Amino acid sequence: MEKNNETLSVLRHSCSHIMAQAVQKLFPQAKLAIGPSTADGFYYDFDLTDGYAFTQEDLAKIEEEMKNIIKQNLVFEKYEVEDVDAKIAEFKAEGEIYKAELLEEHRNDNPTLYLTKDKEGNVLFNDLCAGPHIPNTSYIKGNAIKLLKVAGAYWRGDEKNKMLQRIYATAYWNKEDLQGYLTFLEEAEKRDHRKLGKQLDLFSVREELGGGLVLWHPNLAIVREEIENYWRTEHRKRGYVIVNTPQIAKSKLWEISGHMDHYKENMFFIQKDEDSDDQFVVKPMNCPFHILIYQANRHSYRSLPLRMAELGTVYRREKSGALAGLTRVQGFTQDDAHIFCTPEQLVNEINEIIDFVSDTMKIFNMNFEVELSTRPESYVGELANWDLAEAGLKEAMDKRGMQYEINEGDGAFYGPKIDFKVKDAIGRTWQCATIQLDFNLPERFGIKYQDKDGSMKTPVMLHRVVFGSMERFHGILIEHYAGAFPAWLAPNQVTIVPISNDKHADYAEEVYNKMRAKGIRVQLDDRSESMNYKIREALQQHKVPYVCVVGDKEKESNSLAVRKRGVGQVGTFEVDEFINKLLDEIQTKGVNEIGK
């Protein structure tokens, strides 16, 4: 078997069987659920029927037993299940209720088992599985597998079912690749926005407030303010009108839009008054509101495209187990926009959005990959419109020479879409920007424009976000920068440290006031701590971009001794010179960076 990335999932799937075999040897009470490979490794779900919970010490024992199994050079062999009923009965007799359930579900799919056999042909383990697998365990290197953690997982992902124990693990063809991945995990752990959120006092999520509802502390609110200022400026430059819409609406609006039929379980409802038949919904989407604004006026082909944008806060019900810091919440603000255009304008509008996304991600030093998701099996609208829309999306990207993957059948029920997956500083991809074509809402709301020949036609509607949600994008940014925001975003851009409070405090305060007057976010650290401690704390712990030290020489020459985060000393500057250089760095968003 060729050992490459394409066969890595086969290796990992085989390792999941070895892990399950090891678990059942050490914990005979364990019943097996599922154990697939994943993008970064594999996992297996277990039901320890006696209520025992795996510990980190158990993971070490399981890993050691896996190595013992691997050394036996066991063979993986495919076995076709001919008598499904007999096998189901056998599974049930063994207490393997999850295997029995899965086999019942797949009884008409030519189900197969994979057997693990020793040299004498004895079956040591079997698992209901479609495969494929590596030929034998000699392909697995014991020093290239690692069991990572244990987590809870409901059977079939349904919280109404029993909670199982999921062991996450990974495997590579060699120990060097494994070590590279473990180093990556360590770096990702350091960048975890939830930890940095506490360290840098950025945000909090409080139980008494409710899961997935975020409190933006002043430090992160400053970052958001700067990004929102960029957002508003860029939208106006690119021909958008900015609107604001309510947080709630009558349930009738969501019946018209179709969300009641397709999204009801994710919506929050407000109890209606006893004296009224009206029930209100906290908005999960901004789209219907923008359509109502469109409907408020008559439109001709001359008034299109109409580009409408809003930083609109929405609320969507999520399972508590799915919530995670800023990246998965229940209340979030979308940088939402809807474009109403003629079919002839479609390709140009898509290109304009791609330019917007590309220009924006360059500011954050992020590249992106692109995916085109096409018509799903269940869809609304005319097939001809779908074909036209998909062709339009492809044409826009092909004209630019863009590389993109096609996700067949993964579009929304109301139209195809382009997804942009940005890459952060350590190579992880995040879903952010998206462009979606919608045939559903324009028809449901009956919106029209008057064409050149006087006929009334339905406009093409594009849904579009650049950041996705402000909460999620800020979580990504925290991890991308490891909390060390560039100067234009940094909550505190400069810390001034006097060498001696007695001798240099007055000059330090003079510089501080001068910077504040210029709009620089600056702090004066005149605590009675040592100078080196204050410098180290500002640059390393608080991740301030610049520290300006002032002493006798600086006071006499009206200058500053400047230290830069991650670099160290970058020189001595006159006060006005440093202020002008910093303002230039802020205005150019780091293009003209001091000491670069």
C-alpha positions, 0 to 999 in steps of 0.5 A: 500500500502506498503511504500518502495523504490519500491513504492516511484515512485508511490507516486511521480507520484501521487504527480505530479498530485497533483502539476498540480492540484494546479498549474491550480487552482492558474494559470488557464491559465496553460496548462499541458504537462508531469509530470513523476517521476524521480530517485530523485523526479518528475517534471511537464512541464507547458505552461503558455500561457500568458507568465507569469514566475513562481517565487520562491514565486509562488513555495511556494504558489503551495506547500501550495495549494498541502497541501490543496488538500492532506487534502481533502483525494481525490481518484485516479481512473483509467478511460479507454478512449473508444472514443479517437476522442471525448476525443481529441476534448475535450482536444483541446476545453479546450486548452490542446493541449499537452494532445491532441497530446499525446493521438493521439500518443497513441490512439492504446495503450489502453490509460487511464486517472487518475481522482482525485475525492472528497468524493462525486465522483466529478472529480476535476482533470484528466490527461492522464496517464498510472499509477499506483497511490496511492489509495488516497491522505491520503498516502501523507504527506504534510510535506514530499513534497518539490518544488525545482526549475523552469527551461525551457524545450522544449516540447519533448526535441526539441529546435524547439518546444515551451519552457515550464516551468518545476517545479522540486519537490520531495516527500518521505514517511516521513519528515525525509527522505525528510530532509535527501535528502534536506541535501544531496542537500545542500552538493551537492551544496557546492561541485558544481565543477562550484562554486569551479572552480571559488573559487579555480581558476581551470577552466573557460568556456568563451562565446567568446571562445564558449560553452563547450570549457574549459580553464584549469587554472594552478591549475587544469592543475597541477591536470591533469598533475599528473593524466596524468603522472599516466595514461602513467606510468600505461599503459606502465606497462600494455603492452600498446603502446601510440600513437598520432593522428590528430585532423581532417581527410577527410570526407571519413574516417568517411564514411568508419567508418559509423559515417556519417550515425549514428553520423553526427548531432554531428560532426563539419565540416570544410569548404572545399576549393573551389579548392578541393573536400575534406571536413574535419571533426574535429574528434569526435572519436579516433577509426578510427585512431587507426585502420589505425595504425593497418593497417600499419603493418601485424599482426599474432596471435603471435603479438596480443593482440595489446593494443593501447592507446591515450589521444585523444582530440575529438569534438562533437556538443552538444545542448547549453542547455545540456552543464554543466561546465566540466561534459558536454562539446563539446571538451574533451580528452578521455583516449582512448584505443583500443585492437585488440585480438583473440577470445581466448584472449577476456576474459583475456583482459576484466579481465585485463581492469577490474583490471585496472579500479579497481586499478585506482578507489581505488587510488581515494577511489571510489567504482563502480557498473557495468552494462552489456548492451546487443544487441539492436534491431538495430545492425550490425554484425552476431548474433553468434558474438553478442552471443559470445561477450555477453558470453565473457563479462559475463564469465569474470565478473562471474569468478571474482564473480562480481555483475552486472546488465543487461541492456537488449537491451542497447548496442551500435549498434556495440557491447555489453558493460560493464559500470562502475558507480563510487560512489563519497564521497556523494553516487552519481554515475557517468558513467566513465569507459566502455568496448565495443566490436565492430564488425562494425569497423573491418569489415568496415576497413577489418583489419586482422591477420594471424592465426596459420593455415595461414588463415586471420581472423578478430580480436576482437576489444575492445574500452576502457576508464578508466576515460571516459573524462579528463574534466568530470572526473576532474569535478567529482573529484572536487566534490568528494573531495569538492575541497580539493585534496589529497597532490599528486594532490593538486595544492599547497601542502604546504604553509609556514607562517612566524610568523613575516616577519621581524624576520622569513622571511629569514628562511621561504624562506630557507625552501621554496627553499629546498622544491621546490628543492625536487619538492614539490609544495610550496608557501611562504605567506609573506604578511602583514596579521595576521598569523591566517588569512593566516593559515585559508585562506590557509587551508579553502579557498584555501584547501591547505593540509599542512601549515608550521608555522615558528617562533623563536623555529622553526628557532632555531631547524631547524623545522616546526610547521605543521597544516593539512587541516581538522585536525589542528596541527599534530606536529613539525617536522625537515625540512628534516623529514617533506619533506621526509614524504610528499614525501612519501605521494605523492609517495604512493598517500596518503597511507602513509599520515602524521598524519593518 
